[in-house]
Amino acid sequence: MNMFRVLKRQSVFVGNRGIAALLVIVIIASATLIMAYGSVLLGIGELDMGYVGQKGGEVLSVAEGCIEEALYQIHINQDYGIGMGDISFTALNGSCIISVAGAGNTRTISVLGNVGDYYKRVETDILLNGSEIIINSWKEVDTQ
């Protein structure tokens, strides 16, 4: 009778070992799944940041190109933009609005560049000295 009890306990113990091993496998698989999901989310975030960075650089190029266009037009005609309000300009991959303000020898050129849903504003202050254009400042400003 004593032998029967020992064998019975041993068979119950062996059955629990299988459940314990299965539980360990489920826990490890769950942890692996959570880590893989986190990695996927990080990858998507990195892709989004790269895309936004690329578009930011692209719209800055458009805005700076429009500043250069305004400088070229002022070099040809020093009264360019004065009293004209906002001047629309279309580039290959975007567009911009150019505003020129000032009197006498000083001008402030403000450009709002646009590529899709991305915007950048660049401003420059210049001094006209005959046919020479002197750039006093060139800065990117908030687009609010």
Secondary structure, DSSP 8 states (H G I E B T S, - for coil): -HHHHHHHHHHHHHHHHHHHHHHHHHHHHHHHHHHHHHHHHHHHHHHHHHHHHHHHHHHHHHHHHHHHHHHHHHHH-TTTTTT---EEEE-SS-EEEEEEE--TTEEEEEEEEEETTEEEEEEEEEEEETTEEEEEEEEEE---
